[in-house]
Amino acid sequence: VAEPGEFTRRAFDNGKVDLSMIEGLSDLFDAKTSLQRRQATSQMSGNLAKPINKWRAEIIEMLSFVEALIDFHDEELPINLNDKIINKRNYLIKNIEDVLSDNNIGEIIRNGLSAVIIGPVNSGKSTALNLISKRPASIVSNLKGTTRDIIEVQVNIKGIPIYLSDTAGFRKNAGLIEKEGIKRAKAASQNADIILIVIDGSVEGWKREVLKFTTYSEKKTLIVVNKIDKGLKGSKTNKINGIKTIFLSLKDNSSLAVLEKHISSFLNHINHEKSSTLITRSHHRESLIGCLQHLENSK
């Protein structure tokens, strides 16, 4: 009986596939979104291997030119051989730099992004998590401090897996366990790709309260002013401290489309069709960076 992966191993041993194609096959097994599936299938069919092998062949050809100039310098070599080396090297450097300047799109599609919901107690963070995940993943209660640890769910937005976390609400008179939850919430928000600040807009002074949470980059943060169905205290504004601000009632299912639209705006730079060569793992990127450094040093 064949062992698991035996035929894939045979294909590799016999040169039918390379390691990057097998990694694509592995990613295909693990794919949870259509975008992940397309990327994995692309890599499995040699989308990464073909340009890499082409560049390798061109580097070997350059090396043969250099060796010819060293070993046979006193013979009649083509007069433009040195120019050929320089032009080809510049061409390769440009190609590799183009691939490396992809904003880590391949890794994002493969690994997903983290999104953290933060805010004061009873602002509707758990309601936001349940709305986006379309299931009661987090307990919702009027009691303060209901959520004490991080609760994470995975959602699919525009083909990108988003790991969405509900965190403990911030408040001054928190107990020992709550304080640990708040500490974890702060740590999670520091490392997050996307931050949703949820504030209760039906209480006085919510604008002052939101300013405590606006220390994050506006490029990755969205302020959600919740509970406007109870009556908004104060006026609406498009931005607070430069951060996009929206006003919703998270108990209303129609708010889901608005939330998804604004979360999607953080993903607009991810276009799977723009690049024919996509790096999907850190070791791909490290190898290409090393190659680029050697080409630059060769100058």
C-alpha positions in Angstrom: 0.0 0.0 0.0 1.4 3.4 -0.9 2.5 5.6 1.9 0.9 9.1 2.3 2.6 11.4 -0.2 4.6 8.5 -1.8 3.7 9.4 -5.4 4.4 13.1 -4.8 7.8 12.0 -3.4 8.4 9.8 -6.5 7.6 12.7 -8.8 10.1 14.9 -6.9 12.8 12.2 -7.0 12.4 11.8 -10.7 12.4 15.5 -11.5 8.8 15.8 -12.5 8.0 18.4 -9.9 10.2 20.7 -7.7 9.8 21.7 -4.1 7.9 24.9 -4.8 5.3 22.8 -6.8 4.9 20.4 -3.8 4.5 23.4 -1.5 1.7 24.5 -3.8 0.1 21.1 -3.5 0.3 21.3 0.3 -1.3 24.8 0.2 -4.1 23.5 -2.0 -4.9 20.9 0.6 -5.1 23.6 3.3 -6.9 26.2 1.1 -10.0 27.7 2.7 -10.8 30.5 0.3 -11.1 30.7 -3.5 -8.1 33.1 -3.6 -5.9 30.6 -1.7 -7.0 27.8 -4.0 -6.1 29.8 -7.1 -2.7 30.8 -5.7 -1.9 27.3 -4.7 -3.0 25.9 -8.1 -0.8 28.5 -9.8 2.2 27.6 -7.8 1.6 23.9 -8.2 1.6 24.3 -12.0 5.0 26.0 -11.8 4.1 29.7 -11.7 7.0 30.3 -9.3 9.4 27.6 -10.6 9.4 28.7 -14.2 10.7 32.3 -13.8 13.2 31.1 -11.0 14.6 28.4 -13.3 14.9 31.0 -16.2 16.8 33.4 -14.0 19.1 30.6 -12.8 19.9 29.7 -16.4 20.7 33.3 -17.2 22.9 33.7 -14.1 24.8 30.5 -15.2 25.2 32.0 -18.6 26.6 35.2 -17.2 29.0 33.2 -15.1 30.3 31.4 -18.2 30.9 34.8 -19.8 32.9 36.0 -16.8 34.9 32.7 -16.8 35.6 33.1 -20.5 36.9 36.7 -19.9 39.2 35.4 -17.2 40.5 32.2 -18.8 40.7 33.3 -22.4 41.4 37.0 -22.0 44.2 36.8 -24.6 42.0 35.2 -27.3 39.6 36.8 -29.7 36.4 37.0 -27.6 33.3 39.0 -28.7 34.1 42.6 -28.0 30.7 43.3 -26.4 30.8 40.4 -23.9 31.3 42.7 -20.9 28.3 44.8 -22.0 26.2 41.6 -22.3 27.1 40.7 -18.7 26.2 44.2 -17.4 22.9 44.4 -19.3 21.8 40.9 -18.3 22.6 41.6 -14.7 20.7 44.8 -14.7 17.7 43.0 -16.3 17.8 40.3 -13.6 18.1 42.8 -10.7 15.1 44.7 -12.1 13.0 41.5 -12.4 13.8 40.3 -8.9 13.2 43.7 -7.4 9.8 43.8 -9.1 8.9 40.5 -7.5 10.1 41.5 -4.1 8.1 44.8 -4.1 4.8 42.9 -4.0 3.7 44.1 -0.6 3.9 40.5 0.7 0.6 39.7 -1.2 1.4 36.0 -1.6 2.1 35.5 2.1 -1.0 37.5 3.0 -3.2 35.3 0.8 -1.6 32.1 2.2 -1.4 33.1 5.9 -4.2 35.6 6.2 -4.4 38.8 8.3 -5.2 39.5 11.9 -8.0 41.9 12.9 -8.5 42.8 16.6 -11.6 44.4 18.1 -10.8 46.8 21.0 -12.8 49.3 23.0 -14.3 50.0 26.5 -16.5 47.5 28.2 -20.1 47.1 26.9 -19.4 49.0 23.7 -20.5 46.1 21.5 -17.2 44.3 20.6 -18.7 40.8 21.0 -21.7 41.8 19.0 -19.4 43.0 16.3 -17.5 39.7 16.3 -20.8 37.7 16.1 -22.1 39.9 13.3 -19.0 39.5 11.1 -18.6 35.8 11.8 -22.3 35.3 11.3 -22.6 33.0 14.4 -22.8 33.5 18.2 -19.0 32.9 18.7 -18.8 35.3 21.7 -21.1 35.7 24.7 -23.0 38.9 24.7 -24.2 40.3 28.0 -25.0 43.7 29.7 -22.7 42.7 32.5 -19.3 44.5 32.4 -16.3 42.3 31.9 -18.1 39.4 30.2 -15.2 38.9 27.7 -12.0 38.3 29.7 -9.8 36.4 27.2 -9.2 36.7 23.5 -11.8 34.9 21.3 -10.7 34.3 17.8 -12.7 33.3 14.7 -11.7 33.0 11.0 -13.8 34.8 8.4 -13.4 35.1 4.6 -13.4 38.6 3.2 -12.5 39.1 -0.5 -10.9 35.7 -0.6 -8.5 36.6 2.3 -8.7 34.7 5.6 -9.1 37.2 8.4 -8.4 36.0 12.0 -10.8 38.2 13.9 -10.3 38.6 17.7 -12.7 39.8 20.3 -10.9 41.2 23.4 -11.5 42.2 27.0 -13.1 45.7 27.4 -11.0 48.4 28.8 -12.0 49.9 32.2 -10.3 51.4 35.2 -11.8 49.3 38.0 -11.0 45.9 36.4 -10.4 42.8 38.5 -7.3 40.7 38.4 -8.5 38.4 35.6 -9.9 41.4 33.6 -6.6 43.2 33.9 -4.8 40.2 32.4 -7.4 40.2 29.6 -6.8 43.9 29.0 -3.0 43.3 28.9 -3.5 40.6 26.3 -5.9 42.9 24.3 -3.2 45.6 24.1 -0.6 43.1 23.0 -2.8 41.7 20.3 -3.7 45.1 19.0 -0.1 46.1 18.7 0.6 43.2 16.4 -2.7 43.3 14.4 -2.9 44.1 10.7 -6.4 45.6 11.2 -7.9 47.3 14.3 -11.6 47.9 14.9 -12.3 50.4 17.7 -15.9 49.9 18.9 -17.4 52.7 21.0 -20.8 53.1 22.5 -22.2 56.3 20.9 -25.3 56.4 23.1 -23.3 57.5 26.2 -22.1 61.0 27.0 -18.4 61.7 26.3 -17.9 58.9 23.8 -15.7 61.2 21.7 -13.3 61.6 24.7 -13.4 57.9 25.2 -12.5 57.1 21.6 -9.4 59.3 21.8 -7.8 56.8 24.3 -7.7 54.2 21.5 -6.6 56.4 18.5 -2.8 55.8 18.9 -2.7 53.3 16.0 -1.9 54.0 12.4 -4.9 55.4 10.4 -3.9 53.0 7.5 -5.1 50.0 9.5 -7.7 51.3 11.9 -11.5 51.8 11.7 -13.6 53.5 14.4 -17.1 51.9 14.8 -19.5 54.1 16.8 -22.2 51.6 17.9 -25.7 51.8 19.5 -26.9 54.7 17.4 -30.4 53.0 17.6 -30.4 54.2 21.3 -29.8 57.8 20.2 -26.4 59.3 19.3 -25.0 61.7 21.9 -23.3 64.4 19.9 -22.7 64.9 16.1 -21.4 62.6 13.5 -18.0 63.0 11.9 -16.2 61.3 9.1 -12.9 61.1 10.9 -11.5 61.2 14.5 -7.8 61.9 14.7 -7.5 61.2 11.0 -9.1 57.7 11.5 -12.2 56.7 9.4 -15.3 56.7 11.6 -18.6 55.0 10.9 -21.9 55.0 12.8 -23.9 51.8 13.2 -26.2 49.7 15.3 -24.4 46.4 15.4 -27.6 44.6 16.4 -29.0 45.4 13.0 -27.9 42.7 10.4 -27.8 45.4 7.7 -24.7 46.7 9.4 -22.8 43.6 8.3 -22.5 44.8 4.6 -21.2 48.2 5.8 -18.6 46.6 8.1 -17.4 44.2 5.4 -17.1 47.1 2.9 -14.9 49.1 5.2 -12.8 46.1 6.3 -12.4 45.3 2.5 -10.9 48.7 2.0 -7.8 47.5 3.9 -7.4 44.8 1.3 -7.6 46.9 -1.9 -3.8 46.6 -2.5 -4.1 42.8 -2.8 -4.6 41.9 -6.4 -3.8 38.3 -7.2 -3.9 39.0 -11.0 -1.2 41.7 -10.9 1.8 39.5 -10.5 2.8 36.4 -12.5 5.3 35.4 -9.8 4.1 35.3 -6.3 6.2 34.6 -3.2 4.1 32.6 -0.8 6.6 31.7 1.9 9.3 33.6 3.9 12.1 31.3 2.7 11.2 32.2 -1.0 11.6 35.9 -0.1 14.9 35.3 1.8 16.4 33.3 -1.1 15.5 36.0 -3.6 16.9 38.8 -1.3 20.1 36.8 -1.0 20.3 36.4 -4.8 19.7 40.1 -5.3 22.5 41.0 -2.8 24.9 38.7 -4.6 24.0 40.3 -8.0 24.5 43.8 -6.5 27.8 42.7 -4.9 29.0 41.4 -8.3 29.1 44.9 -9.7 
